Amino acid sequence: MTLMTIVPHSPELLRVSRIRVCRNSACLAHSLAELSPGKDTQLSWPARPTGPFSPSAEFRMRALPDGRTGLLIYYNSGSDTAWSEDDVFTITLTSADGRQLFDLKRPARYDKVEPNGPGCGTCYRAIYRESEDWLEMPR
């Protein structure tokens, strides 16, 4: 699952927040305090896979010139066969004082892709674009 969005919060506020990414009831939560300083930074967790088919997540943020922050969030189930059309993804950002900064809950809409060419492995991906493509914006 990939989510691209823009939030009206500063990178400084996000750095003292927590993120929770869930596919159905399987959730990965993490503090964003480990994000390195800078206007364009990312974080992956867990640091080491907990098994051959363990889920992982990645969070990337960029401070935008207008004061907002672009977010790119990935969730990988660790298995190409774990996906189901009944899946629901939930992403929550919570500030240090408990305020909810971002909350998204969406049913899965999977696309079938063969990233290495026909017959070289099939993958399924869900992409949620909730904003303009901030990766293409000037820094």
Backbone as CSV, one residue per row, in Angstrom:
resi,resn,N_x,N_y,N_z,CA_x,CA_y,CA_z,C_x,C_y,C_z
1,MET,0.846,-1.156,0.000,0.000,0.000,0.000,0.900,1.229,0.000
2,THR,0.516,2.211,-0.777,1.232,3.478,-0.830,0.223,4.596,-0.639
3,LEU,0.558,5.533,0.236,-0.271,6.710,0.448,0.569,7.958,0.199
4,MET,0.057,8.860,-0.638,0.676,10.169,-0.822,-0.343,11.210,-0.377
5,THR,0.084,12.085,0.541,-0.803,13.137,1.011,0.004,14.333,1.485
6,ILE,-0.688,15.425,1.759,-0.088,16.622,2.334,-0.875,16.961,3.590
7,VAL,-0.164,17.267,4.672,-0.821,17.653,5.922,-0.446,19.093,6.273
8,PRO,-1.326,19.793,7.013,-1.059,21.192,7.357,-0.217,21.343,8.617
9,HIS,0.686,20.405,8.852,1.495,20.410,10.074,2.974,20.529,9.719
10,SER,3.742,21.081,10.635,5.176,21.267,10.408,5.938,19.970,10.646
11,PRO,7.097,19.819,10.020,7.942,18.657,10.293,8.319,18.566,11.775
12,GLU,8.468,19.706,12.434,8.829,19.692,13.861,7.730,19.027,14.695
13,LEU,6.476,19.317,14.397,5.369,18.679,15.113,5.313,17.195,14.787
14,LEU,5.524,16.839,13.546,5.476,15.432,13.158,6.599,14.631,13.809
15,ARG,7.754,15.244,14.000,8.892,14.530,14.600,8.645,14.122,16.056
16,VAL,7.685,14.730,16.718,7.373,14.345,18.100,6.028,13.618,18.152
17,SER,5.651,13.008,17.039,4.385,12.297,16.930,4.623,10.803,16.762
18,ARG,3.513,10.068,16.741,3.548,8.624,16.500,2.706,8.311,15.278
19,ILE,3.128,7.275,14.550,2.368,6.806,13.392,1.919,5.377,13.651
20,ARG,0.736,5.064,13.138,0.206,3.698,13.207,-0.352,3.384,11.829
21,VAL,0.161,2.316,11.222,-0.265,1.879,9.890,-0.829,0.470,10.042
22,CYS,-2.073,0.281,9.616,-2.719,-1.027,9.779,-3.277,-1.530,8.458
23,ARG,-3.143,-2.816,8.255,-3.877,-3.535,7.211,-4.786,-4.471,7.974
24,ASN,-6.066,-4.167,7.996,-7.040,-4.878,8.833,-6.609,-4.750,10.294
25,SER,-6.368,-5.850,10.992,-5.970,-5.760,12.405,-4.461,-5.884,12.609
26,ALA,-3.695,-6.049,11.524,-2.234,-6.136,11.626,-1.662,-4.719,11.552
27,CYS,-1.148,-4.229,12.680,-0.696,-2.841,12.766,0.793,-2.738,13.086
28,LEU,1.384,-1.699,12.542,2.756,-1.324,12.860,2.703,0.102,13.397
29,ALA,3.182,0.296,14.624,3.201,1.624,15.224,4.649,2.004,15.510
30,HIS,4.934,3.308,15.416,6.312,3.748,15.625,6.348,5.230,15.964
31,SER,7.342,5.598,16.754,7.583,7.004,17.045,8.330,7.632,15.878
32,LEU,7.967,8.851,15.528,8.663,9.554,14.453,9.845,10.355,14.980
33,ALA,10.136,10.211,16.272,11.272,10.921,16.871,12.605,10.489,16.261
34,GLU,12.640,9.318,15.639,13.882,8.819,15.037,14.160,9.412,13.661
35,LEU,13.231,10.219,13.143,13.471,10.858,11.849,14.689,11.763,11.942
36,SER,15.532,11.686,10.950,16.711,12.547,10.952,16.293,13.983,10.666
37,PRO,17.091,14.950,11.119,16.748,16.347,10.838,16.837,16.633,9.340
38,GLY,16.215,17.685,8.921,16.255,18.066,7.517,14.858,18.207,6.954
39,LYS,14.777,18.773,5.775,13.483,19.036,5.145,12.946,17.835,4.383
40,ASP,13.786,16.861,4.071,13.384,15.681,3.312,14.005,14.479,4.016
41,THR,13.193,13.703,4.711,13.729,12.627,5.539,12.800,11.421,5.507
42,GLN,13.326,10.258,5.881,12.503,9.053,5.888,12.922,8.119,7.012
43,LEU,12.026,7.167,7.305,12.217,6.211,8.391,11.544,4.907,7.993
44,SER,12.216,3.785,8.231,11.631,2.456,7.982,11.576,1.690,9.291
45,TRP,10.557,0.854,9.451,10.464,0.015,10.638,9.672,-1.237,10.307
46,PRO,9.832,-2.325,11.024,10.879,-2.518,12.038,12.260,-2.523,11.386
47,ALA,13.268,-2.270,12.209,14.640,-2.188,11.698,15.076,-3.520,11.099
48,ARG,14.734,-4.604,11.766,15.045,-5.941,11.253,13.754,-6.725,11.083
49,PRO,13.567,-7.395,9.974,12.354,-8.209,9.816,12.237,-9.225,10.941
50,THR,11.005,-9.457,11.392,10.777,-10.404,12.480,10.504,-11.813,11.965
51,GLY,10.506,-12.004,10.666,10.281,-13.311,10.071,10.271,-13.179,8.565
52,PRO,10.203,-14.308,7.846,10.267,-14.245,6.389,9.084,-13.519,5.754
53,PHE,7.931,-13.505,6.406,6.756,-12.846,5.845,6.232,-11.773,6.784
54,SER,7.135,-11.060,7.418,6.717,-10.047,8.381,6.483,-8.707,7.684
55,PRO,5.446,-7.973,8.119,5.164,-6.676,7.512,6.209,-5.627,7.888
56,SER,6.312,-4.616,7.039,7.200,-3.491,7.313,6.553,-2.223,6.766
57,ALA,7.054,-1.076,7.215,6.497,0.195,6.781,7.615,1.201,6.590
58,GLU,7.316,2.223,5.803,8.263,3.312,5.576,7.482,4.622,5.581
59,PHE,8.073,5.637,6.187,7.472,6.966,6.292,8.462,7.957,5.719
60,ARG,8.006,8.778,4.801,8.860,9.814,4.223,8.121,11.132,4.306
61,MET,8.841,12.187,4.678,8.207,13.502,4.717,9.130,14.553,4.141
62,ARG,8.498,15.611,3.609,9.249,16.728,3.056,8.528,18.019,3.424
63,ALA,9.278,18.978,3.972,8.734,20.305,4.244,8.523,21.001,2.901
64,LEU,7.318,21.517,2.688,6.993,22.199,1.444,7.122,23.709,1.634
65,PRO,7.397,24.440,0.557,7.619,25.888,0.666,6.451,26.666,1.284
66,ASP,5.220,26.142,1.174,4.051,26.859,1.692,3.752,26.548,3.157
67,GLY,4.642,25.803,3.852,4.461,25.505,5.272,3.804,24.167,5.556
68,ARG,3.241,23.534,4.538,2.660,22.208,4.733,3.761,21.153,4.643
69,THR,3.405,19.902,4.909,4.370,18.807,4.854,3.813,17.681,3.985
70,GLY,4.598,17.256,3.002,4.222,16.138,2.152,4.595,14.830,2.822
71,LEU,3.694,13.865,2.779,3.933,12.546,3.373,3.806,11.463,2.311
72,LEU,4.679,10.476,2.402,4.620,9.284,1.574,4.768,8.111,2.525
73,ILE,3.759,7.254,2.589,3.739,6.152,3.545,3.556,4.848,2.787
74,TYR,4.437,3.892,3.060,4.374,2.567,2.440,4.075,1.522,3.511
75,TYR,3.309,0.501,3.130,3.097,-0.675,3.972,3.329,-1.887,3.091
76,ASN,4.211,-2.775,3.533,4.518,-4.001,2.794,4.134,-5.177,3.680
77,SER,3.259,-6.038,3.191,2.802,-7.178,3.997,3.892,-8.222,4.191
78,GLY,4.928,-8.193,3.354,5.968,-9.219,3.430,5.617,-10.462,2.640
79,SER,4.452,-10.468,1.990,4.005,-11.637,1.233,3.145,-11.170,0.059
80,ASP,3.423,-11.684,-1.128,2.617,-11.329,-2.290,1.258,-12.018,-2.302
81,THR,1.045,-12.991,-1.405,-0.225,-13.709,-1.382,-1.108,-13.292,-0.210
82,ALA,-0.670,-12.334,0.597,-1.418,-11.945,1.797,-2.568,-10.984,1.506
83,TRP,-2.627,-10.416,0.323,-3.616,-9.388,0.019,-4.994,-9.974,-0.232
84,SER,-6.034,-9.240,0.173,-7.416,-9.650,-0.047,-8.237,-8.422,-0.417
85,GLU,-9.205,-8.585,-1.287,-10.059,-7.466,-1.688,-10.866,-6.915,-0.514
86,ASP,-10.933,-7.660,0.596,-11.642,-7.194,1.792,-10.734,-6.379,2.720
87,ASP,-9.468,-6.203,2.360,-8.534,-5.464,3.212,-8.986,-4.023,3.399
88,VAL,-8.677,-3.496,4.583,-8.906,-2.092,4.890,-7.613,-1.551,5.491
89,PHE,-7.161,-0.416,4.973,-5.958,0.230,5.483,-6.346,1.430,6.337
90,THR,-5.680,1.558,7.488,-5.891,2.683,8.394,-4.534,3.283,8.727
91,ILE,-4.434,4.600,8.619,-3.191,5.299,8.949,-3.547,6.439,9.888
92,THR,-2.860,6.492,11.036,-3.125,7.515,12.035,-1.819,8.150,12.471
93,LEU,-1.813,9.484,12.541,-0.704,10.234,13.133,-1.248,10.911,14.382
94,THR,-0.578,10.704,15.517,-1.012,11.266,16.787,0.115,12.093,17.382
95,SER,-0.194,13.323,17.792,0.817,14.211,18.365,1.203,13.746,19.763
96,ALA,2.271,14.308,20.295,2.752,13.941,21.634,1.708,14.215,22.706
97,ASP,0.842,15.225,22.497,-0.195,15.537,23.488,-1.518,14.808,23.205
98,GLY,-1.508,13.847,22.285,-2.670,13.008,22.033,-3.624,13.493,20.957
99,ARG,-3.346,14.639,20.326,-4.213,15.118,19.246,-4.028,14.265,18.000
100,GLN,-5.117,14.004,17.311,-5.041,13.254,16.066,-4.729,14.236,14.933
101,LEU,-3.567,14.077,14.314,-3.112,14.967,13.255,-3.560,14.491,11.874
102,PHE,-3.745,13.182,11.742,-4.136,12.601,10.455,-4.794,11.266,10.731
103,ASP,-5.897,11.003,10.060,-6.596,9.734,10.227,-7.230,9.377,8.892
104,LEU,-6.824,8.255,8.352,-7.334,7.808,7.059,-7.709,6.333,7.169
105,LYS,-8.877,5.995,6.685,-9.316,4.597,6.642,-9.919,4.373,5.273
106,ARG,-9.329,3.449,4.502,-9.782,3.211,3.130,-9.813,1.707,2.837
107,PRO,-10.829,1.261,2.098,-10.822,-0.123,1.623,-9.751,-0.284,0.550
108,ALA,-9.254,-1.489,0.427,-8.219,-1.774,-0.573,-8.800,-1.696,-1.978
109,ARG,-8.012,-1.134,-2.880,-8.303,-1.133,-4.322,-7.003,-1.570,-4.990
110,TYR,-6.859,-2.853,-5.188,-5.590,-3.387,-5.680,-5.485,-3.370,-7.196
111,ASP,-4.298,-3.048,-7.655,-3.937,-3.190,-9.061,-2.997,-4.379,-9.170
112,LYS,-3.170,-5.188,-10.198,-2.276,-6.308,-10.457,-1.170,-5.813,-11.373
113,VAL,0.079,-5.980,-10.962,1.213,-5.507,-11.765,2.271,-6.601,-11.877
114,GLU,3.056,-6.520,-12.930,4.198,-7.411,-13.123,5.425,-6.510,-13.307
115,PRO,6.019,-6.054,-12.192,7.089,-5.056,-12.273,8.343,-5.521,-13.014
116,ASN,8.559,-6.823,-13.112,9.748,-7.343,-13.796,9.433,-7.875,-15.186
117,GLY,8.234,-7.548,-15.686,7.840,-8.003,-17.012,6.884,-9.180,-16.944
118,PRO,6.203,-9.462,-18.042,5.237,-10.560,-18.084,5.875,-11.901,-17.718
119,GLY,5.194,-12.635,-16.832,5.653,-13.961,-16.436,6.781,-13.977,-15.423
120,CYS,7.197,-12.808,-14.915,8.326,-12.749,-13.973,7.878,-12.385,-12.564
121,GLY,6.667,-12.736,-12.198,6.171,-12.466,-10.854,5.088,-11.401,-10.854
122,THR,3.973,-11.740,-10.217,2.840,-10.825,-10.130,2.786,-10.228,-8.738
123,CYS,2.536,-8.926,-8.654,2.390,-8.215,-7.388,1.044,-7.502,-7.389
124,TYR,0.579,-7.183,-6.212,-0.652,-6.419,-6.060,-0.333,-5.176,-5.246
125,ARG,-0.862,-4.028,-5.688,-0.567,-2.794,-4.968,-1.841,-1.963,-4.849
126,ALA,-1.911,-1.269,-3.731,-2.989,-0.308,-3.491,-2.337,1.051,-3.351
127,ILE,-2.797,2.013,-4.127,-2.220,3.357,-4.091,-3.335,4.347,-3.779
128,TYR,-3.086,5.193,-2.781,-4.031,6.243,-2.406,-3.337,7.580,-2.587
129,ARG,-3.796,8.358,-3.529,-3.248,9.694,-3.748,-4.286,10.678,-3.229
130,GLU,-3.984,11.267,-2.078,-4.912,12.169,-1.416,-4.548,13.639,-1.653
131,SER,-3.522,13.890,-2.457,-3.075,15.265,-2.710,-2.374,15.327,-4.063
132,GLU,-1.964,16.543,-4.425,-1.144,16.683,-5.619,0.200,16.006,-5.386
133,ASP,0.929,15.758,-6.439,2.209,15.052,-6.355,3.279,16.004,-5.838
134,TRP,3.483,16.014,-4.524,4.443,16.921,-3.911,5.888,16.543,-4.219
135,LEU,6.126,15.321,-4.679,7.486,14.927,-5.052,7.980,15.728,-6.245
136,GLU,7.048,16.232,-7.053,7.394,17.004,-8.234,7.475,18.519,-7.958
137,MET,7.113,18.922,-6.739,7.126,20.352,-6.401,8.564,20.837,-6.180
138,PRO,8.841,22.110,-6.456,10.175,22.643,-6.169,10.454,22.597,-4.678
139,ARG,11.703,22.404,-4.338,12.080,22.346,-2.911,12.396,23.712,-2.388
